[in-house]
Amino acid sequence: MQTVTVSWLKSLEVLNNVPDDQLQWLLDNSKDQFFEEGEFLMQPEEPITGPHITVEGSMRFFMMQGTSRRDYTIIGPGNITGYLPFSRGKIAKGYAQAMTKLHIRSLDTGLIPEMIKNHYELTQALVSIMTTRVRDFTALQQQNEKMMALGKLSAGLAHELNNPASAIVRDSLTLKKHLSEEPESIKAIFSMKIEPEDVSAITNTLFSLIDAKDHTRLSLKQRTQREDEIIEWLDEHEIENSYDIAESFVDFNFTIETLETFEKYSPNKNLTHILNWASDMLITEKMVRDIQESARRIAELVSSVKTFTHMDRAQDKQYADIHIGIRNTLTMLGYKIRKGNISVIEDFDETLPEVKALIGELNQVWTNLIDNAIDAMAVNGKGTLTIKTRRDREFVEVFIVDDGPGIAPEIQSLIFDPFFTTKEMGKGTGMGLEVVQRIVKQHRGSIKVKSDPGHTVFSVCFLIDG
C-alpha cells in the first residue's frame, strides 16, 4: 500500500509548488479510504464530498440514460477529484464507481473554508483543477449535445432523402418500361399521311399545354368531373384506351376544346393513334418532371446540410443572413414537422442586415429550440410553430413560438440549468438549453422564455455586429 507523505504529494504536478507546511496540513486533516472493485463512491442526489486524491487504482464517473451508461471520465492515480474550492455544484448528478481496488486520500469538505482562509497556494492549486475540469466537462457535454442533435437530424434526413431517392428509382424503372412500349404507337404515327401544317398544329397544341406554367389546380370533384367528360368524348369517337389516356390528359389541363383541336387536324381514322401518342408523350413528360423534382429535392437537402453545418466556412465569426440558417434547420427537421402535423409560420423581417456570428453555432441554437417546440406540441397531435425575426436598434431578435401545453411556472427558472430536463430518461441530456444559453452569451446576447398554456415564446436577442 502506498503511504501518502508530503514528498509523495509534491510528486503530483498540480501540488509540486505548494509549500510543505500546507501539504502537511492537508495530510493531518485527511484520511485514507479504500473501496472494492464495483463499489460506489457517489450516487445521484448525494452530497458531493472531498477533495479526494486518488492514490492507487482508478474510478469512473458516469450517468445513466435509460438502461445505457454514459461514461464521462476515468480518474487514475495522482488525480484529484470531488468537491473543490468555490465549486457551485454540491449535489451529485451522476455516479462515481471504483473500477479496481481503490485507495483515496480524502479531506473533510467542512474544512474547505479554513483551507481557503489560511492556505492560499493549496487553494489555488485545487481551484486550477476545478477550472480544467469545468472546461473539459463543458467541451465533452457540448460535443455530446451536438452528437445527439446530429442523431436527430440524421434520422429525419434519412426519411427526407429516402422519399425522393425511392421516387427516382421507381419513376426511372417505369419510364424505361414505358419507353420500351412506345415503338408500337410510333409505328402507327409513321404510317399516317398528314399534311405538314396539320402536324405543326397538333404538336403546337400539345407542347403549349406541356410548357404551360399556370396549370389550373383542380379539386378532386372538378378533376373527376373533367375525366368523366373526356372519357365520354373519347368513347363517342371510338378512341382506344380512353380510360387510361383521360387521366394523363387531365394532368395537363386538357379540355373538350383541346380534343376538338386534335380532331380538326387529324384524319378521322388516325385520331385514336394521335391521341394515344399524345398521351404517351404526356406520361413521359410527367415521369421526367417527377425525376427532376426528386433530384432537385435531394440537391436541396444536401445543400441544406452543407450550409447548416457551415462546413465550407472558417470557424470564426462571419457575416450571414440568419434566415438561411433558420430555413435550413426547418428543412432538416422537415420529416419531424410533418410527422407531428405541425404548421410553420415564418414571420421574417426580410430587411434585416446580415449578422456577424458563428453561423454553425447559431444553427445549433435554432435546432435545439425548434426541436424542443416540436416535442412540446407532440402531446396535442398537431400544432403551429411560429418563427418571427425583427430588428431592435443594433440588435436582432428571434422569437420561436409554439402552442403546446407550456412550461410549468415552478420550473421556468430552471430550464437553462445544466442537466435539467423535462424529458423522460434516454431522450434528453439536460444540456440542450444550457448549450443554447452559452452560445447566445458568446454572441453578446440573451435568451428569455415566457410560457403560458398554449403559448410558449423563446426570445433570442444578440448584436447584429457581434
C-alpha positions in Angstrom: 0.0 0.0 0.0 1.3 3.5 -0.9 1.9 5.6 2.1 0.9 9.2 1.5 3.6 11.7 2.6 4.4 15.3 1.9 7.1 14.1 -0.5 4.5 11.9 -2.4 2.1 14.8 -2.6 4.8 17.1 -4.1 5.4 14.4 -6.8 1.9 15.3 -8.1 2.3 18.0 -10.8 -0.6 20.1 -9.5 0.8 20.2 -6.0 4.5 20.5 -6.6 4.6 24.3 -6.0 2.5 24.2 -2.8 4.6 24.9 0.4 5.4 21.9 2.6 3.5 23.3 5.6 0.3 23.5 3.6 0.7 19.9 2.3 1.3 18.8 5.9 -2.0 20.5 6.9 -3.6 18.6 4.1 -2.2 15.3 5.4 -3.1 16.0 9.0 -6.7 16.7 8.2 -7.3 14.0 5.6 -7.8 10.2 5.9 -7.3 7.1 3.8 -10.4 5.4 2.3 -10.5 2.0 0.5 -13.1 0.7 -2.0 -13.5 -2.7 -3.7 -14.0 -3.0 -7.4 -17.5 -2.0 -8.4 -18.2 -0.2 -5.2 -19.8 3.3 -5.5 -18.2 6.3 -4.0 -21.0 8.6 -5.1 -24.6 8.3 -6.5 -27.1 10.8 -7.8 -28.7 13.2 -5.2 -26.0 12.5 -2.7 -23.8 15.4 -1.4 -20.5 15.8 -3.2 -17.6 15.1 -0.8 -13.9 15.7 -0.9 -11.5 16.8 -2.3 -10.3 13.2 -2.9 -6.7 12.3 -4.0 -6.5 9.0 -5.9 -3.5 7.2 -4.5 -3.9 3.7 -6.1 -6.5 2.2 -8.5 -9.0 4.1 -10.6 -12.6 5.2 -10.7 -15.0 6.2 -13.4 -17.7 8.9 -13.5 -20.9 8.2 -15.5 -24.6 9.0 -15.9 -27.4 6.7 -16.8 -29.8 7.4 -19.7 -32.5 4.7 -19.7 -30.6 1.5 -19.5 -27.5 2.9 -21.1 -24.4 4.1 -19.2 -22.6 7.2 -20.5 -19.1 7.4 -19.1 -17.7 11.0 -18.7 -14.2 10.4 -17.4 -11.9 8.0 -15.7 -9.7 9.1 -12.8 -6.4 7.3 -12.2 -3.6 7.5 -9.6 -2.4 11.1 -8.8 -5.6 12.8 -9.9 -7.7 14.9 -7.6 -11.5 14.9 -7.7 -14.6 15.5 -5.6 -15.7 18.8 -4.1 -13.2 21.6 -4.8 -12.9 25.2 -3.5 -15.6 27.5 -4.9 -17.5 24.7 -6.6 -21.1 25.6 -7.4 -22.4 22.0 -7.6 -23.0 20.5 -4.2 -25.3 17.5 -5.1 -24.2 14.7 -7.3 -25.9 14.3 -10.7 -24.1 11.0 -11.6 -22.2 8.1 -10.3 -18.6 7.5 -9.2 -17.5 3.9 -9.1 -14.3 2.0 -8.3 -13.0 0.2 -11.4 -10.4 -1.7 -9.4 -9.4 -1.9 -5.8 -9.2 1.8 -4.9 -7.2 3.8 -2.4 -8.0 7.5 -2.0 -7.0 10.2 0.5 -10.0 12.4 1.4 -10.2 15.8 3.1 -13.4 16.6 5.0 -15.4 19.0 2.9 -16.2 21.1 6.0 -12.6 22.1 6.3 -12.5 23.9 2.9 -13.4 27.3 4.3 -10.4 27.0 6.7 -8.2 26.0 3.7 -9.3 29.0 1.7 -8.6 31.3 4.6 -5.2 30.0 5.6 -3.7 28.1 2.8 -3.6 30.2 -0.4 -1.3 28.1 -2.6 -3.1 24.9 -1.8 -6.4 26.5 -2.6 -5.0 28.0 -5.8 -3.8 24.5 -6.9 -7.2 22.9 -6.3 -9.0 25.8 -8.0 -6.9 25.2 -11.1 -8.0 21.6 -11.1 -11.7 22.8 -10.9 -11.1 25.2 -13.8 -9.7 22.5 -16.0 -12.4 20.1 -15.0 -15.2 22.5 -15.9 -13.5 23.4 -19.3 -13.1 19.7 -20.2 -16.5 18.7 -19.0 -18.2 21.6 -20.8 -16.4 20.6 -24.0 -17.4 17.0 -23.6 -21.1 17.9 -22.9 -21.2 20.3 -25.8 -19.9 17.5 -28.1 -22.4 15.1 -26.7 -25.2 17.6 -27.3 -24.0 18.1 -30.9 -23.9 14.3 -31.4 -27.5 14.0 -30.1 -28.7 16.8 -32.3 -26.8 15.2 -35.2 -28.6 11.9 -34.5 -32.0 13.6 -34.5 -31.2 15.4 -37.8 -29.8 12.2 -39.4 -32.9 10.2 -38.6 -35.1 12.9 -40.2 -32.7 13.4 -43.1 -32.8 9.6 -43.8 -36.5 9.9 -44.2 -36.3 13.1 -46.2 -33.8 11.6 -48.7 -35.5 8.2 -48.9 -38.7 9.6 -50.4 -37.1 11.4 -53.4 -34.5 8.6 -53.9 -37.2 6.0 -54.0 -39.2 8.1 -56.4 -36.2 8.4 -58.8 -35.7 4.6 -58.8 -39.4 3.9 -59.2 -40.0 6.5 -61.9 -36.9 5.6 -63.8 -37.9 2.0 -64.0 -41.4 2.9 -65.0 -40.1 5.3 -67.7 -37.8 2.6 -69.1 -40.7 0.3 -69.3 -42.9 2.9 -70.9 -40.3 3.9 -73.5 -39.9 0.2 -74.5 -43.7 0.1 -75.3 -43.7 3.4 -77.3 -42.5 1.9 -80.7 -45.9 0.4 -81.4 -47.6 3.8 -81.2 -44.8 5.4 -83.2 -45.2 2.8 -86.0 -48.8 3.9 -86.3 -47.8 7.6 -86.4 -45.1 6.9 -89.1 -47.7 5.2 -91.3 -50.0 8.2 -91.4 -50.3 10.7 -94.2 -50.8 14.1 -92.6 -50.1 17.5 -94.1 -47.1 19.4 -92.6 -49.3 22.2 -91.4 -51.6 19.8 -89.6 -48.6 18.2 -87.9 -47.5 21.6 -86.8 -51.0 22.4 -85.4 -51.1 19.2 -83.5 -47.6 19.4 -82.0 -48.0 23.1 -81.2 -51.2 22.4 -79.3 -49.6 19.6 -77.4 -46.4 21.4 -76.4 -48.2 24.6 -75.5 -50.0 22.5 -72.8 -46.8 20.8 -71.7 -45.0 24.1 -71.4 -47.8 26.0 -69.7 -46.6 27.5 -66.4 -50.0 28.3 -64.9 -51.8 25.0 -64.8 -55.2 25.4 -63.1 -55.2 23.2 -60.0 -58.5 21.2 -59.9 -60.2 20.0 -56.8 -60.9 16.3 -56.6 -64.5 16.9 -57.6 -63.5 19.0 -60.5 -60.9 16.5 -61.7 -63.4 13.6 -61.5 -65.9 15.7 -63.5 -63.3 16.6 -66.1 -62.2 13.0 -66.5 -65.8 11.8 -67.0 -66.3 14.4 -69.7 -63.1 13.4 -71.5 -63.9 9.7 -71.3 -67.3 10.3 -72.7 -65.9 12.3 -75.6 -63.3 9.7 -76.3 -65.8 6.8 -76.2 -68.1 8.7 -78.6 -65.2 9.0 -81.0 -64.2 5.3 -80.5 -60.7 6.1 -79.1 -58.8 3.2 -77.8 -57.6 3.2 -74.1 -60.0 6.0 -73.3 -59.9 5.5 -69.5 -56.1 5.4 -69.3 -55.4 8.4 -71.5 -58.1 10.5 -69.9 -56.1 10.6 -66.7 -52.9 11.9 -68.4 -55.0 14.5 -70.3 -56.5 15.9 -67.1 -53.0 16.1 -65.6 -52.1 18.6 -68.3 -55.3 20.6 -68.3 -56.8 19.1 -71.5 -60.4 20.2 -72.2 -63.0 19.1 -74.7 -61.9 22.1 -76.8 -58.3 20.7 -76.8 -59.6 17.3 -78.1 -61.6 19.0 -80.8 -58.5 20.8 -81.9 -56.7 17.4 -82.3 -59.7 16.1 -84.2 -59.8 19.1 -86.5 -56.2 18.4 -87.7 -56.3 14.6 -87.7 -57.7 12.3 -90.3 -60.6 10.6 -88.7 -59.2 7.1 -88.9 -56.0 8.2 -87.3 -57.4 10.2 -84.4 -57.1 7.2 -81.9 -53.4 6.8 -82.8 -52.7 10.5 -82.5 -54.4 10.8 -79.1 -52.7 7.7 -77.7 -49.3 9.1 -79.0 -50.1 12.4 -77.3 -50.9 10.5 -74.0 -47.6 8.7 -74.3 -45.8 12.0 -74.7 -47.6 13.4 -71.6 -46.8 10.3 -69.5 -43.1 10.6 -70.4 -43.1 14.3 -69.6 -44.7 13.7 -66.2 -42.2 11.0 -65.2 -39.3 13.1 -66.3 -40.7 16.0 -64.3 -41.1 13.8 -61.2 -37.5 12.6 -61.6 -36.3 16.2 -61.9 -38.2 17.2 -58.9 -36.9 14.3 -56.8 -33.3 15.1 -57.9 -33.9 18.8 -57.1 -35.1 17.8 -53.6 -32.1 15.7 -52.9 -29.8 18.5 -54.1 -31.7 21.0 -51.9 -31.3 18.7 -48.9 -27.5 18.2 -49.5 -27.1 22.0 -49.8 -29.1 22.5 -46.6 -26.8 20.1 -44.8 -23.7 21.8 -46.1 -25.0 25.3 -45.1 -26.4 24.1 -41.8 -23.1 22.6 -40.7 -21.3 25.6 -42.2 -18.6 23.2 -43.2 -17.4 25.4 -46.0 -16.6 28.3 -43.8 -13.8 29.3 -41.4 -14.5 28.7 -37.7 -14.8 32.3 -36.8 -17.5 34.9 -37.0 -18.8 35.7 -40.5 -21.5 37.9 -41.8 -24.5 35.9 -42.9 -28.3 36.0 -43.3 -29.7 34.2 -40.2 -32.9 33.4 -42.2 -30.9 31.0 -44.3 -29.9 29.1 -41.2 -33.4 29.0 -39.8 -34.9 27.8 -43.0 -32.2 25.1 -43.4 -33.0 24.0 -39.8 -36.7 23.7 -40.8 -35.6 21.7 -43.9 -33.5 19.4 -41.7 -36.4 18.9 -39.3 -39.0 18.7 -42.1 -39.8 15.0 -41.5 -40.4 15.5 -37.8 -42.5 18.6 -38.5 -44.8 16.7 -40.9 -44.9 13.7 -38.6 -46.1 16.0 -35.8 -48.8 17.5 -38.1 -47.3 21.0 -37.4 -47.9 24.1 -39.4 -45.0 26.6 -39.7 -45.5 30.3 -39.9 -42.4 32.4 -41.0 -42.8 36.0 -39.9 -39.4 37.2 -41.1 -38.2 40.8 -41.3 -36.5 40.4 -44.7 -34.9 43.9 -44.3 -32.6 42.6 -41.5 -28.9 43.1 -42.4 -26.5 40.2 -42.3 -25.3 39.4 -38.7 -21.7 38.8 -37.7 -21.8 35.4 -35.9 -20.6 31.9 -35.7 -23.4 30.6 -38.0 -22.8 26.9 -37.3 -23.2 27.6 -33.6 -26.4 29.7 -34.2 -27.8 26.8 -36.2 -27.4 24.7 -33.1 -29.5 27.2 -31.2 -32.3 27.1 -33.8 -32.1 23.3 -33.9 -32.5 22.9 -30.1 -35.3 25.5 -29.8 -37.3 24.3 -32.8 -36.8 20.6 -31.9 -38.0 21.3 -28.3 -41.0 23.2 -29.6 -41.9 20.2 -31.9 -41.6 17.9 -28.9 -43.7 20.2 -26.7 -46.6 20.1 -29.3 -46.4 16.3 -29.7 -48.9 15.8 -26.9 -51.6 17.6 -28.9 -51.0 15.6 -32.0 -50.8 18.9 -34.0 -49.6 22.4 -33.6 -48.5 25.7 -35.0 -44.8 26.8 -34.9 -44.3 30.5 -35.4 -40.8 31.9 -36.0 -40.5 35.7 -36.1 -37.5 37.9 -36.6 -37.2 41.7 -36.2 -34.6 44.4 -35.6 -34.3 46.4 -32.3 -31.7 49.1 -33.0 -28.3 47.3 -33.0 -29.8 44.0 -32.0 -31.6 41.2 -33.9 -34.4 39.4 -32.1 -35.7 35.9 -33.0 -38.9 34.6 -31.4 -39.8 30.9 -31.5 -43.4 30.3 -30.5 -45.3 27.1 -30.0 -48.9 26.4 -29.0 -48.0 23.4 -26.8 -49.1 22.9 -23.2 -46.5 25.3 -21.9 -43.8 25.1 -19.2 -44.9 24.9 -15.6 -44.2 28.3 -13.7 -42.3 26.5 -11.0 -39.6 25.1 -13.4 -39.3 28.1 -15.8 -36.3 29.4 -13.8 -34.6 26.0 -14.0 -34.7 25.2 -17.7 -31.3 26.7 -18.5 -29.6 24.9 -15.7 -27.1 22.1 -16.7 -28.7 18.6 -16.6 -32.2 19.9 -16.0 -34.7 18.2 -18.4 -38.4 17.5 -18.5 -37.9 14.7 -21.0 -38.0 11.1 -20.0 -34.8 9.2 -19.4 -32.9 8.5 -22.6 -34.5 11.3 -24.5 -32.5 14.3 -23.2 -29.2 15.2 -21.6 -30.5 18.3 -20.0 -27.7 20.2 -21.8 -29.6 21.5 -24.8 -30.8 24.8 -23.4 -27.7 25.2 -21.3 -25.7 25.0 -24.5 -28.1 27.4 -26.2 -27.7 29.9 -23.5 -23.9 29.6 -23.6 -23.8 30.1 -27.4 -26.1 33.2 -27.2 -23.9 34.7 -24.5 -21.0 34.0 -26.7 -22.7 36.4 -29.2 -23.1 39.0 -26.5 -26.8 38.3 -26.3 -29.6 36.9 -24.1 -32.3 34.3 -24.2 -35.6 34.5 -22.3 -38.7 32.4 -22.0 -42.3 33.3 -21.4 -44.8 30.5 -21.2 -48.5 30.1 -20.6 -50.6 27.1 -21.6 -51.0 27.2 -25.4 -48.4 29.9 -25.8 -44.6 29.5 -25.2 -42.1 32.0 -26.5 -38.4 31.7 -26.5 -36.8 35.0 -27.5 -33.2 35.2 -28.6 -31.6 38.7 -28.8 -28.0 39.4 -29.9 -25.9 42.1 -31.5 -26.1 42.4 -35.3 -22.4 43.3 -35.4 -21.2 41.0 -32.7 
